Amino acid sequence: MGTVLLFLGLLLLWIGSLGMLRFRSPYCRLQVAGVGDIGGAAVFLVGLLLHSGWEATGGIMIVLLLFLIFTNPLGTHAIAKSAFVRRVKD
Amino acid sequence: MNVAVEVLLGLSAIPPFLRIWRGPTLWDRLVGAASLNLRVTLFLAAHAAFFGHGLLLDVALAYAILGFLGTVLLARFGERGEH
């Protein structure tokens, strides 16, 4: 189960990476990076947690997961607002 | 399997690096930098979980905090300043 989640997270991260090469404007890249990175990171960290067990590294990994889930949309919003204020063409 | 997961994760950090290199505007480079920070964080967490280095997880948490701070600060800088 943990292995399946690890490879599903890797698939989402690869979708984010390849979309960052394929798309044209900064907004499209933000969108694909947001979906791929947040989903991929959450699924990957849950997979790590199920794979390696709770005793060794459980608590800090939960903290890392919550931190990434809460701050990744903030970074995306900061970049998008900055590009919108400076009138970057879509 | 552990090594395969780490290699795939490390290879998925190449497209954000290319985006930092060739991105035409500052915001393309910021998107690439945020994505690269996330992959480095996940790589540190994976290495800590697979090979039992518990200290690397603290390093990953500190790296995530500093990466978020750098992304927000550079975005605010690009909002006002000349680039």
Backbone of each chain as nested JSON, in Angstrom:
{
  "chains": [
    {"id": "A", "residues": [
      {"number": 1, "name": "MET", "atoms": {"N": [0.836, -1.215, 0.0], "CA": [0.0, 0.0, 0.0], "C": [0.862, 1.253, 0.0]}},
      {"number": 2, "name": "GLY", "atoms": {"N": [1.876, 1.261, 0.845], "CA": [2.78, 2.402, 0.862], "C": [3.532, 2.55, -0.447]}},
      {"number": 3, "name": "THR", "atoms": {"N": [3.905, 1.405, -1.037], "CA": [4.631, 1.463, -2.31], "C": [3.761, 2.018, -3.423]}},
      {"number": 4, "name": "VAL", "atoms": {"N": [2.486, 1.609, -3.429], "CA": [1.558, 2.126, -4.447], "C": [1.413, 3.638, -4.313]}},
      {"number": 5, "name": "LEU", "atoms": {"N": [1.299, 4.116, -3.062], "CA": [1.154, 5.558, -2.87], "C": [2.423, 6.304, -3.244]}},
      {"number": 6, "name": "LEU", "atoms": {"N": [3.582, 5.679, -2.983], "CA": [4.844, 6.317, -3.376], "C": [4.906, 6.515, -4.884]}},
      {"number": 7, "name": "PHE", "atoms": {"N": [4.543, 5.467, -5.643], "CA": [4.648, 5.61, -7.094], "C": [3.543, 6.495, -7.658]}},
      {"number": 8, "name": "LEU", "atoms": {"N": [2.379, 6.53, -6.986], "CA": [1.34, 7.473, -7.418], "C": [1.785, 8.915, -7.2]}},
      {"number": 9, "name": "GLY", "atoms": {"N": [2.45, 9.17, -6.068], "CA": [2.996, 10.506, -5.835], "C": [4.07, 10.869, -6.83]}},
      {"number": 10, "name": "LEU", "atoms": {"N": [4.909, 9.883, -7.187], "CA": [5.928, 10.151, -8.201], "C": [5.302, 10.465, -9.547]}},
      {"number": 11, "name": "LEU", "atoms": {"N": [4.192, 9.787, -9.875], "CA": [3.498, 10.069, -11.134], "C": [2.972, 11.498, -11.148]}},
      {"number": 12, "name": "LEU", "atoms": {"N": [2.379, 11.925, -10.015], "CA": [1.863, 13.293, -9.96], "C": [2.989, 14.308, -10.042]}},
      {"number": 13, "name": "LEU", "atoms": {"N": [4.125, 14.016, -9.386], "CA": [5.259, 14.94, -9.465], "C": [5.802, 15.025, -10.887]}},
      {"number": 14, "name": "TRP", "atoms": {"N": [5.804, 13.895, -11.594], "CA": [6.279, 13.917, -12.98], "C": [5.317, 14.668, -13.878]}},
      {"number": 15, "name": "ILE", "atoms": {"N": [4.009, 14.569, -13.607], "CA": [3.049, 15.359, -14.387], "C": [3.319, 16.843, -14.185]}},
      {"number": 16, "name": "GLY", "atoms": {"N": [3.586, 17.239, -12.928], "CA": [3.912, 18.636, -12.67], "C": [5.182, 19.068, -13.372]}},
      {"number": 17, "name": "SER", "atoms": {"N": [6.196, 18.207, -13.365], "CA": [7.466, 18.562, -13.999], "C": [7.322, 18.714, -15.501]}},
      {"number": 18, "name": "LEU", "atoms": {"N": [6.659, 17.748, -16.132], "CA": [6.557, 17.814, -17.595], "C": [5.639, 18.946, -18.036]}},
      {"number": 19, "name": "GLY", "atoms": {"N": [4.586, 19.214, -17.246], "CA": [3.745, 20.351, -17.575], "C": [4.481, 21.658, -17.457]}},
      {"number": 20, "name": "MET", "atoms": {"N": [5.466, 21.715, -16.544], "CA": [6.24, 22.937, -16.44], "C": [7.091, 23.167, -17.685]}},
      {"number": 21, "name": "LEU", "atoms": {"N": [7.481, 22.092, -18.343], "CA": [8.204, 22.281, -19.608], "C": [7.263, 22.561, -20.768]}},
      {"number": 22, "name": "ARG", "atoms": {"N": [6.045, 22.017, -20.736], "CA": [5.195, 22.081, -21.914], "C": [4.39, 23.368, -22.014]}},
      {"number": 23, "name": "PHE", "atoms": {"N": [3.934, 23.901, -20.855], "CA": [2.991, 25.014, -20.934], "C": [3.696, 26.319, -21.251]}},
      {"number": 24, "name": "ARG", "atoms": {"N": [2.907, 27.323, -21.669], "CA": [3.512, 28.503, -22.271], "C": [3.629, 29.691, -21.335]}},
      {"number": 25, "name": "SER", "atoms": {"N": [2.569, 30.031, -20.622], "CA": [2.612, 31.269, -19.85], "C": [2.896, 30.945, -18.386]}},
      {"number": 26, "name": "PRO", "atoms": {"N": [3.337, 31.926, -17.592], "CA": [3.593, 31.666, -16.173], "C": [2.361, 31.214, -15.408]}},
      {"number": 27, "name": "TYR", "atoms": {"N": [1.175, 31.654, -15.823], "CA": [-0.028, 31.24, -15.088], "C": [-0.323, 29.758, -15.309]}},
      {"number": 28, "name": "CYS", "atoms": {"N": [-0.168, 29.301, -16.549], "CA": [-0.379, 27.875, -16.809], "C": [0.628, 27.034, -16.046]}},
      {"number": 29, "name": "ARG", "atoms": {"N": [1.873, 27.527, -15.983], "CA": [2.889, 26.778, -15.241], "C": [2.58, 26.758, -13.752]}},
      {"number": 30, "name": "LEU", "atoms": {"N": [2.046, 27.879, -13.241], "CA": [1.649, 27.898, -11.838], "C": [0.544, 26.892, -11.566]}},
      {"number": 31, "name": "GLN", "atoms": {"N": [-0.396, 26.816, -12.493], "CA": [-1.524, 25.906, -12.275], "C": [-1.057, 24.458, -12.257]}},
      {"number": 32, "name": "VAL", "atoms": {"N": [-0.249, 24.07, -13.247], "CA": [0.151, 22.665, -13.289], "C": [1.126, 22.356, -12.147]}},
      {"number": 33, "name": "ALA", "atoms": {"N": [1.956, 23.346, -11.766], "CA": [2.863, 23.105, -10.652], "C": [2.094, 23.001, -9.342]}},
      {"number": 34, "name": "GLY", "atoms": {"N": [1.017, 23.789, -9.204], "CA": [0.235, 23.7, -7.981], "C": [-0.416, 22.34, -7.825]}},
      {"number": 35, "name": "VAL", "atoms": {"N": [-1.071, 21.882, -8.892], "CA": [-1.756, 20.587, -8.815], "C": [-0.748, 19.457, -8.596]}},
      {"number": 36, "name": "GLY", "atoms": {"N": [0.279, 19.424, -9.444], "CA": [1.223, 18.315, -9.353], "C": [2.009, 18.318, -8.069]}},
      {"number": 37, "name": "ASP", "atoms": {"N": [2.437, 19.517, -7.627], "CA": [3.314, 19.549, -6.463], "C": [2.567, 19.257, -5.177]}},
      {"number": 38, "name": "ILE", "atoms": {"N": [1.403, 19.887, -4.987], "CA": [0.702, 19.683, -3.716], "C": [0.169, 18.257, -3.63]}},
      {"number": 39, "name": "GLY", "atoms": {"N": [-0.483, 17.81, -4.709], "CA": [-0.999, 16.444, -4.692], "C": [0.104, 15.418, -4.604]}},
      {"number": 40, "name": "GLY", "atoms": {"N": [1.163, 15.644, -5.394], "CA": [2.268, 14.695, -5.372], "C": [2.968, 14.647, -4.041]}},
      {"number": 41, "name": "ALA", "atoms": {"N": [3.187, 15.817, -3.43], "CA": [3.882, 15.832, -2.136], "C": [3.042, 15.171, -1.055]}},
      {"number": 42, "name": "ALA", "atoms": {"N": [1.724, 15.449, -1.051], "CA": [0.869, 14.854, -0.02], "C": [0.813, 13.337, -0.173]}},
      {"number": 43, "name": "VAL", "atoms": {"N": [0.6, 12.869, -1.406], "CA": [0.509, 11.422, -1.615], "C": [1.85, 10.746, -1.341]}},
      {"number": 44, "name": "PHE", "atoms": {"N": [2.942, 11.408, -1.738], "CA": [4.271, 10.835, -1.527], "C": [4.596, 10.741, -0.035]}},
      {"number": 45, "name": "LEU", "atoms": {"N": [4.256, 11.772, 0.73], "CA": [4.585, 11.729, 2.157], "C": [3.718, 10.729, 2.897]}},
      {"number": 46, "name": "VAL", "atoms": {"N": [2.448, 10.589, 2.513], "CA": [1.607, 9.557, 3.13], "C": [2.142, 8.17, 2.789]}},
      {"number": 47, "name": "GLY", "atoms": {"N": [2.605, 8.02, 1.552], "CA": [3.213, 6.747, 1.174], "C": [4.475, 6.452, 1.959]}},
      {"number": 48, "name": "LEU", "atoms": {"N": [5.305, 7.469, 2.19], "CA": [6.504, 7.28, 3.02], "C": [6.137, 6.867, 4.438]}},
      {"number": 49, "name": "LEU", "atoms": {"N": [5.082, 7.509, 4.955], "CA": [4.643, 7.212, 6.323], "C": [4.154, 5.774, 6.435]}},
      {"number": 50, "name": "LEU", "atoms": {"N": [3.39, 5.328, 5.426], "CA": [2.911, 3.94, 5.461], "C": [4.038, 2.958, 5.188]}},
      {"number": 51, "name": "HIS", "atoms": {"N": [5.028, 3.376, 4.419], "CA": [6.098, 2.458, 4.029], "C": [7.082, 2.227, 5.171]}},
      {"number": 52, "name": "SER", "atoms": {"N": [7.44, 3.303, 5.877], "CA": [8.527, 3.182, 6.848], "C": [8.046, 3.045, 8.277]}},
      {"number": 53, "name": "GLY", "atoms": {"N": [6.748, 3.123, 8.524], "CA": [6.283, 2.909, 9.88], "C": [6.264, 4.179, 10.717]}},
      {"number": 54, "name": "TRP", "atoms": {"N": [5.504, 4.108, 11.802], "CA": [5.298, 5.292, 12.614], "C": [6.452, 5.55, 13.576]}},
      {"number": 55, "name": "GLU", "atoms": {"N": [7.133, 4.505, 14.022], "CA": [8.039, 4.654, 15.164], "C": [9.24, 5.514, 14.818]}},
      {"number": 56, "name": "ALA", "atoms": {"N": [9.792, 5.312, 13.616], "CA": [11.057, 5.975, 13.321], "C": [10.875, 7.47, 13.103]}},
      {"number": 57, "name": "THR", "atoms": {"N": [10.039, 7.813, 12.131], "CA": [10.018, 9.204, 11.698], "C": [8.613, 9.763, 11.591]}},
      {"number": 58, "name": "GLY", "atoms": {"N": [7.675, 9.244, 12.39], "CA": [6.278, 9.57, 12.152], "C": [5.896, 11.006, 12.404]}},
      {"number": 59, "name": "GLY", "atoms": {"N": [6.254, 11.534, 13.587], "CA": [5.721, 12.828, 13.983], "C": [6.188, 13.957, 13.1]}},
      {"number": 60, "name": "ILE", "atoms": {"N": [7.497, 13.984, 12.825], "CA": [8.026, 15.092, 12.032], "C": [7.497, 15.013, 10.612]}},
      {"number": 61, "name": "MET", "atoms": {"N": [7.22, 13.777, 10.139], "CA": [6.696, 13.679, 8.779], "C": [5.276, 14.22, 8.689]}},
      {"number": 62, "name": "ILE", "atoms": {"N": [4.478, 14.016, 9.76], "CA": [3.147, 14.638, 9.784], "C": [3.27, 16.158, 9.777]}},
      {"number": 63, "name": "VAL", "atoms": {"N": [4.22, 16.675, 10.581], "CA": [4.423, 18.125, 10.612], "C": [4.842, 18.645, 9.239]}},
      {"number": 64, "name": "LEU", "atoms": {"N": [5.753, 17.905, 8.583], "CA": [6.205, 18.312, 7.251], "C": [5.059, 18.287, 6.24]}},
      {"number": 65, "name": "LEU", "atoms": {"N": [4.212, 17.257, 6.335], "CA": [3.063, 17.151, 5.432], "C": [2.107, 18.316, 5.621]}},
      {"number": 66, "name": "LEU", "atoms": {"N": [1.789, 18.63, 6.896], "CA": [0.874, 19.745, 7.145], "C": [1.49, 21.061, 6.696]}},
      {"number": 67, "name": "PHE", "atoms": {"N": [2.799, 21.213, 6.947], "CA": [3.457, 22.457, 6.533], "C": [3.421, 22.628, 5.023]}},
      {"number": 68, "name": "LEU", "atoms": {"N": [3.718, 21.557, 4.289], "CA": [3.699, 21.666, 2.825], "C": [2.292, 21.935, 2.317]}},
      {"number": 69, "name": "ILE", "atoms": {"N": [1.281, 21.284, 2.912], "CA": [-0.093, 21.492, 2.449], "C": [-0.529, 22.935, 2.689]}},
      {"number": 70, "name": "PHE", "atoms": {"N": [-0.093, 23.512, 3.827], "CA": [-0.554, 24.867, 4.109], "C": [0.238, 25.934, 3.378]}},
      {"number": 71, "name": "THR", "atoms": {"N": [1.541, 25.737, 3.158], "CA": [2.334, 26.828, 2.615], "C": [2.506, 26.784, 1.112]}},
      {"number": 72, "name": "ASN", "atoms": {"N": [2.281, 25.65, 0.473], "CA": [2.468, 25.609, -0.973], "C": [1.44, 26.472, -1.72]}},
      {"number": 73, "name": "PRO", "atoms": {"N": [0.136, 26.463, -1.327], "CA": [-0.79, 27.404, -1.968], "C": [-0.458, 28.857, -1.679]}},
      {"number": 74, "name": "LEU", "atoms": {"N": [0.149, 29.125, -0.51], "CA": [0.527, 30.516, -0.225], "C": [1.61, 30.988, -1.184]}},
      {"number": 75, "name": "GLY", "atoms": {"N": [2.595, 30.135, -1.443], "CA": [3.644, 30.498, -2.386], "C": [3.106, 30.67, -3.784]}},
      {"number": 76, "name": "THR", "atoms": {"N": [2.207, 29.771, -4.191], "CA": [1.592, 29.885, -5.51], "C": [0.817, 31.189, -5.638]}},
      {"number": 77, "name": "HIS", "atoms": {"N": [0.071, 31.536, -4.588], "CA": [-0.701, 32.771, -4.621], "C": [0.209, 33.989, -4.665]}},
      {"number": 78, "name": "ALA", "atoms": {"N": [1.337, 33.942, -3.932], "CA": [2.249, 35.083, -3.942], "C": [2.841, 35.295, -5.331]}},
      {"number": 79, "name": "ILE", "atoms": {"N": [3.247, 34.2, -5.985], "CA": [3.815, 34.334, -7.332], "C": [2.759, 34.83, -8.312]}},
      {"number": 80, "name": "ALA", "atoms": {"N": [1.534, 34.284, -8.224], "CA": [0.485, 34.677, -9.17], "C": [0.094, 36.13, -8.982]}},
      {"number": 81, "name": "LYS", "atoms": {"N": [0.005, 36.58, -7.719], "CA": [-0.356, 37.976, -7.491], "C": [0.75, 38.907, -7.969]}},
      {"number": 82, "name": "SER", "atoms": {"N": [1.989, 38.503, -7.751], "CA": [3.104, 39.319, -8.208], "C": [3.103, 39.453, -9.723]}},
      {"number": 83, "name": "ALA", "atoms": {"N": [2.866, 38.343, -10.421], "CA": [2.829, 38.403, -11.886], "C": [1.624, 39.207, -12.366]}},
      {"number": 84, "name": "PHE", "atoms": {"N": [0.494, 39.126, -11.655], "CA": [-0.697, 39.849, -12.079], "C": [-0.542, 41.347, -11.865]}},
      {"number": 85, "name": "VAL", "atoms": {"N": [0.108, 41.738, -10.764], "CA": [0.3, 43.16, -10.499], "C": [1.227, 43.782, -11.536]}},
      {"number": 86, "name": "ARG", "atoms": {"N": [2.242, 43.04, -11.946], "CA": [3.154, 43.563, -12.968], "C": [2.652, 43.361, -14.391]}},
      {"number": 87, "name": "ARG", "atoms": {"N": [1.412, 42.903, -14.546], "CA": [0.76, 42.768, -15.854], "C": [1.565, 41.893, -16.811]}},
      {"number": 88, "name": "VAL", "atoms": {"N": [1.891, 40.684, -16.337], "CA": [2.513, 39.709, -17.232], "C": [1.454, 39.206, -18.193]}},
      {"number": 89, "name": "LYS", "atoms": {"N": [1.813, 39.102, -19.483], "CA": [0.833, 38.635, -20.475], "C": [0.558, 37.151, -20.275]}},
      {"number": 90, "name": "ASP", "atoms": {"N": [-0.711, 36.804, -20.485], "CA": [-1.072, 35.397, -20.36], "C": [-0.65, 34.652, -21.625]}}
    ]},
    {"id": "B", "residues": [
      {"number": 1, "name": "MET", "atoms": {"N": [13.986, -1.017, -4.647], "CA": [12.799, -0.17, -4.788], "C": [13.071, 1.218, -4.213]}},
      {"number": 2, "name": "ASN", "atoms": {"N": [13.775, 1.265, -3.071], "CA": [14.082, 2.569, -2.48], "C": [14.933, 3.408, -3.409]}},
      {"number": 3, "name": "VAL", "atoms": {"N": [15.942, 2.752, -3.994], "CA": [16.835, 3.484, -4.895], "C": [16.088, 3.933, -6.146]}},
      {"number": 4, "name": "ALA", "atoms": {"N": [15.155, 3.097, -6.625], "CA": [14.375, 3.484, -7.816], "C": [13.509, 4.701, -7.522]}},
      {"number": 5, "name": "VAL", "atoms": {"N": [12.876, 4.724, -6.334], "CA": [12.06, 5.878, -5.98], "C": [12.917, 7.132, -5.873]}},
      {"number": 6, "name": "GLU", "atoms": {"N": [14.106, 6.994, -5.283], "CA": [14.953, 8.18, -5.143], "C": [15.468, 8.662, -6.493]}},
      {"number": 7, "name": "VAL", "atoms": {"N": [15.794, 7.719, -7.385], "CA": [16.281, 8.13, -8.707], "C": [15.178, 8.817, -9.494]}},
      {"number": 8, "name": "LEU", "atoms": {"N": [13.95, 8.284, -9.43], "CA": [12.843, 8.926, -10.148], "C": [12.551, 10.312, -9.586]}},
      {"number": 9, "name": "LEU", "atoms": {"N": [12.647, 10.428, -8.264], "CA": [12.402, 11.74, -7.655], "C": [13.492, 12.722, -8.037]}},
      {"number": 10, "name": "GLY", "atoms": {"N": [14.741, 12.247, -8.075], "CA": [15.825, 13.138, -8.464], "C": [15.738, 13.539, -9.925]}},
      {"number": 11, "name": "LEU", "atoms": {"N": [15.318, 12.608, -10.793], "CA": [15.177, 12.959, -12.211], "C": [14.028, 13.92, -12.437]}},
      {"number": 12, "name": "SER", "atoms": {"N": [12.997, 13.852, -11.579], "CA": [11.89, 14.787, -11.749], "C": [12.282, 16.198, -11.325]}},
      {"number": 13, "name": "ALA", "atoms": {"N": [13.484, 16.392, -10.792], "CA": [13.936, 17.752, -10.468], "C": [14.638, 18.414, -11.644]}},
      {"number": 14, "name": "ILE", "atoms": {"N": [14.822, 17.696, -12.742], "CA": [15.516, 18.297, -13.884], "C": [14.643, 19.321, -14.635]}},
      {"number": 15, "name": "PRO", "atoms": {"N": [13.344, 19.024, -14.937], "CA": [12.531, 20.049, -15.613], "C": [12.363, 21.358, -14.855]}},
      {"number": 16, "name": "PRO", "atoms": {"N": [12.169, 21.392, -13.527], "CA": [12.187, 22.697, -12.863], "C": [13.517, 23.425, -12.993]}},
      {"number": 17, "name": "PHE", "atoms": {"N": [14.619, 22.652, -12.989], "CA": [15.917, 23.304, -13.163], "C": [16.04, 23.927, -14.551]}},
      {"number": 18, "name": "LEU", "atoms": {"N": [15.537, 23.21, -15.567], "CA": [15.55, 23.78, -16.919], "C": [14.676, 25.025, -16.989]}},
      {"number": 19, "name": "ARG", "atoms": {"N": [13.567, 25.022, -16.23], "CA": [12.683, 26.184, -16.238], "C": [13.362, 27.367, -15.558]}},
      {"number": 20, "name": "ILE", "atoms": {"N": [14.145, 27.109, -14.5], "CA": [14.901, 28.2, -13.887], "C": [15.931, 28.734, -14.881]}},
      {"number": 21, "name": "TRP", "atoms": {"N": [16.543, 27.836, -15.634], "CA": [17.587, 28.25, -16.561], "C": [17.036, 29.09, -17.7]}},
      {"number": 22, "name": "ARG", "atoms": {"N": [15.973, 28.587, -18.369], "CA": [15.555, 29.235, -19.589], "C": [14.295, 30.07, -19.45]}},
      {"number": 23, "name": "GLY", "atoms": {"N": [13.702, 30.177, -18.254], "CA": [12.443, 30.895, -18.136], "C": [12.583, 32.333, -18.569]}},
      {"number": 24, "name": "PRO", "atoms": {"N": [11.673, 32.818, -19.435], "CA": [11.886, 34.166, -19.943], "C": [11.68, 35.251, -18.893]}},
      {"number": 25, "name": "THR", "atoms": {"N": [10.74, 35.073, -18.0], "CA": [10.497, 36.122, -17.011], "C": [10.922, 35.649, -15.63]}},
      {"number": 26, "name": "LEU", "atoms": {"N": [10.874, 36.623, -14.699], "CA": [11.215, 36.301, -13.305], "C": [10.249, 35.302, -12.709]}},
      {"number": 27, "name": "TRP", "atoms": {"N": [8.973, 35.351, -13.125], "CA": [7.96, 34.516, -12.469], "C": [8.05, 33.071, -12.91]}},
      {"number": 28, "name": "ASP", "atoms": {"N": [8.5, 32.86, -14.16], "CA": [8.782, 31.48, -14.564], "C": [9.883, 30.887, -13.702]}},
      {"number": 29, "name": "ARG", "atoms": {"N": [10.905, 31.682, -13.436], "CA": [12.005, 31.184, -12.606], "C": [11.538, 30.937, -11.174]}},
      {"number": 30, "name": "LEU", "atoms": {"N": [10.58, 31.771, -10.708], "CA": [10.075, 31.551, -9.349], "C": [9.275, 30.258, -9.253]}},
      {"number": 31, "name": "VAL", "atoms": {"N": [8.47, 29.989, -10.277], "CA": [7.718, 28.729, -10.28], "C": [8.67, 27.544, -10.258]}},
      {"number": 32, "name": "GLY", "atoms": {"N": [9.708, 27.619, -11.087], "CA": [10.69, 26.54, -11.106], "C": [11.408, 26.389, -9.782]}},
      {"number": 33, "name": "ALA", "atoms": {"N": [11.724, 27.524, -9.13], "CA": [12.45, 27.449, -7.855], "C": [11.583, 26.842, -6.769]}},
      {"number": 34, "name": "ALA", "atoms": {"N": [10.281, 27.213, -6.742], "CA": [9.387, 26.627, -5.741], "C": [9.249, 25.126, -5.948]}},
      {"number": 35, "name": "SER", "atoms": {"N": [9.14, 24.726, -7.215], "CA": [9.003, 23.303, -7.515], "C": [10.27, 22.53, -7.148]}},
      {"number": 36, "name": "LEU", "atoms": {"N": [11.428, 23.138, -7.427], "CA": [12.694, 22.488, -7.09], "C": [12.875, 22.357, -5.58]}},
      {"number": 37, "name": "ASN", "atoms": {"N": [12.444, 23.396, -4.831], "CA": [12.503, 23.32, -3.367], "C": [11.672, 22.165, -2.842]}},
      {"number": 38, "name": "LEU", "atoms": {"N": [10.485, 22.01, -3.413], "CA": [9.617, 20.923, -2.959], "C": [10.241, 19.566, -3.23]}},
      {"number": 39, "name": "ARG", "atoms": {"N": [10.872, 19.416, -4.4], "CA": [11.477, 18.117, -4.712], "C": [12.677, 17.825, -3.831]}},
      {"number": 40, "name": "VAL", "atoms": {"N": [13.455, 18.843, -3.509], "CA": [14.592, 18.617, -2.607], "C": [14.092, 18.214, -1.219]}},
      {"number": 41, "name": "THR", "atoms": {"N": [13.008, 18.879, -0.77], "CA": [12.429, 18.527, 0.525], "C": [11.951, 17.076, 0.546]}},
      {"number": 42, "name": "LEU", "atoms": {"N": [11.256, 16.685, -0.523], "CA": [10.757, 15.312, -0.585], "C": [11.903, 14.315, -0.675]}},
      {"number": 43, "name": "PHE", "atoms": {"N": [12.989, 14.702, -1.376], "CA": [14.129, 13.795, -1.473], "C": [14.777, 13.592, -0.109]}},
      {"number": 44, "name": "LEU", "atoms": {"N": [14.904, 14.668, 0.661], "CA": [15.487, 14.534, 2.003], "C": [14.606, 13.668, 2.89]}},
      {"number": 45, "name": "ALA", "atoms": {"N": [13.277, 13.862, 2.803], "CA": [12.363, 13.053, 3.61], "C": [12.428, 11.586, 3.209]}},
      {"number": 46, "name": "ALA", "atoms": {"N": [12.522, 11.339, 1.891], "CA": [12.583, 9.951, 1.426], "C": [13.877, 9.284, 1.876]}},
      {"number": 47, "name": "HIS", "atoms": {"N": [14.997, 10.036, 1.797], "CA": [16.266, 9.464, 2.226], "C": [16.257, 9.177, 3.725]}},
      {"number": 48, "name": "ALA", "atoms": {"N": [15.641, 10.085, 4.498], "CA": [15.55, 9.87, 5.941], "C": [14.702, 8.649, 6.261]}},
      {"number": 49, "name": "ALA", "atoms": {"N": [13.604, 8.452, 5.525], "CA": [12.716, 7.338, 5.842], "C": [13.285, 6.012, 5.348]}},
      {"number": 50, "name": "PHE", "atoms": {"N": [13.962, 6.024, 4.208], "CA": [14.438, 4.763, 3.654], "C": [15.663, 4.24, 4.373]}},
      {"number": 51, "name": "PHE", "atoms": {"N": [16.598, 5.121, 4.694], "CA": [17.872, 4.668, 5.23], "C": [18.053, 4.971, 6.706]}},
      {"number": 52, "name": "GLY", "atoms": {"N": [16.975, 5.459, 7.363], "CA": [17.016, 5.576, 8.797], "C": [17.845, 6.698, 9.363]}},
      {"number": 53, "name": "HIS", "atoms": {"N": [18.06, 7.742, 8.557], "CA": [18.724, 8.932, 9.086], "C": [17.66, 9.887, 9.587]}},
      {"number": 54, "name": "GLY", "atoms": {"N": [17.349, 9.828, 10.877], "CA": [16.271, 10.657, 11.385], "C": [16.582, 12.132, 11.374]}},
      {"number": 55, "name": "LEU", "atoms": {"N": [17.876, 12.46, 11.381], "CA": [18.251, 13.871, 11.431], "C": [17.898, 14.587, 10.129]}},
      {"number": 56, "name": "LEU", "atoms": {"N": [17.924, 13.847, 9.007], "CA": [17.651, 14.483, 7.719], "C": [16.22, 14.986, 7.625]}},
      {"number": 57, "name": "LEU", "atoms": {"N": [15.316, 14.442, 8.445], "CA": [13.935, 14.915, 8.403], "C": [13.832, 16.321, 8.99]}},
      {"number": 58, "name": "ASP", "atoms": {"N": [14.636, 16.59, 10.029], "CA": [14.681, 17.953, 10.556], "C": [15.26, 18.909, 9.52]}},
      {"number": 59, "name": "VAL", "atoms": {"N": [16.292, 18.428, 8.812], "CA": [16.875, 19.254, 7.749], "C": [15.828, 19.543, 6.676]}},
      {"number": 60, "name": "ALA", "atoms": {"N": [14.997, 18.531, 6.352], "CA": [13.954, 18.724, 5.339], "C": [12.938, 19.76, 5.794]}},
      {"number": 61, "name": "LEU", "atoms": {"N": [12.576, 19.718, 7.074], "CA": [11.608, 20.701, 7.586], "C": [12.183, 22.112, 7.522]}},
      {"number": 62, "name": "ALA", "atoms": {"N": [13.463, 22.261, 7.93], "CA": [14.093, 23.585, 7.856], "C": [14.218, 24.047, 6.416]}},
      {"number": 63, "name": "TYR", "atoms": {"N": [14.51, 23.112, 5.506], "CA": [14.626, 23.477, 4.097], "C": [13.284, 23.916, 3.528]}},
      {"number": 64, "name": "ALA", "atoms": {"N": [12.206, 23.248, 3.957], "CA": [10.877, 23.644, 3.474], "C": [10.524, 25.041, 3.966]}},
      {"number": 65, "name": "ILE", "atoms": {"N": [10.835, 25.333, 5.239], "CA": [10.524, 26.659, 5.78], "C": [11.312, 27.735, 5.032]}},
      {"number": 66, "name": "LEU", "atoms": {"N": [12.623, 27.495, 4.834], "CA": [13.437, 28.513, 4.168], "C": [13.052, 28.656, 2.698]}},
      {"number": 67, "name": "GLY", "atoms": {"N": [12.657, 27.552, 2.048], "CA": [12.244, 27.648, 0.662], "C": [10.963, 28.444, 0.502]}},
      {"number": 68, "name": "PHE", "atoms": {"N": [9.999, 28.229, 1.403], "CA": [8.754, 29.008, 1.364], "C": [9.044, 30.491, 1.589]}},
      {"number": 69, "name": "LEU", "atoms": {"N": [9.941, 30.773, 2.553], "CA": [10.29, 32.164, 2.845], "C": [10.945, 32.823, 1.638]}},
      {"number": 70, "name": "GLY", "atoms": {"N": [11.843, 32.119, 0.989], "CA": [12.511, 32.683, -0.176], "C": [11.554, 32.92, -1.323]}},
      {"number": 71, "name": "THR", "atoms": {"N": [10.617, 31.983, -1.537], "CA": [9.643, 32.156, -2.616], "C": [8.783, 33.394, -2.389]}},
      {"number": 72, "name": "VAL", "atoms": {"N": [8.267, 33.544, -1.159], "CA": [7.383, 34.68, -0.882], "C": [8.162, 35.993, -0.949]}},
      {"number": 73, "name": "LEU", "atoms": {"N": [9.4, 35.996, -0.435], "CA": [10.173, 37.236, -0.453], "C": [10.533, 37.639, -1.884]}},
      {"number": 74, "name": "LEU", "atoms": {"N": [10.922, 36.679, -2.714], "CA": [11.266, 37.027, -4.097], "C": [10.036, 37.448, -4.885]}},
      {"number": 75, "name": "ALA", "atoms": {"N": [8.863, 36.858, -4.583], "CA": [7.643, 37.278, -5.261], "C": [7.291, 38.712, -4.874]}},
      {"number": 76, "name": "ARG", "atoms": {"N": [7.43, 39.038, -3.581], "CA": [7.168, 40.411, -3.16], "C": [8.154, 41.38, -3.786]}},
      {"number": 77, "name": "PHE", "atoms": {"N": [9.403, 40.934, -3.937], "CA": [10.411, 41.796, -4.567], "C": [10.065, 42.04, -6.032]}},
      {"number": 78, "name": "GLY", "atoms": {"N": [9.635, 41.008, -6.734], "CA": [9.281, 41.176, -8.137], "C": [8.008, 41.971, -8.316]}},
      {"number": 79, "name": "GLU", "atoms": {"N": [7.186, 42.05, -7.256], "CA": [5.956, 42.82, -7.364], "C": [6.258, 44.322, -7.407]}},
      {"number": 80, "name": "ARG", "atoms": {"N": [7.285, 44.747, -6.685], "CA": [7.565, 46.183, -6.608], "C": [8.768, 46.609, -7.44]}},
      {"number": 81, "name": "GLY", "atoms": {"N": [9.85, 45.817, -7.355], "CA": [11.123, 46.317, -7.842], "C": [11.316, 46.135, -9.326]}},
      {"number": 82, "name": "GLU", "atoms": {"N": [12.434, 46.613, -9.792], "CA": [12.835, 46.362, -11.175], "C": [13.48, 44.994, -11.244]}},
      {"number": 83, "name": "HIS", "atoms": {"N": [13.282, 44.328, -12.372], "CA": [13.897, 43.021, -12.496], "C": [14.7, 42.948, -13.778]}}
    ]}
  ]
}
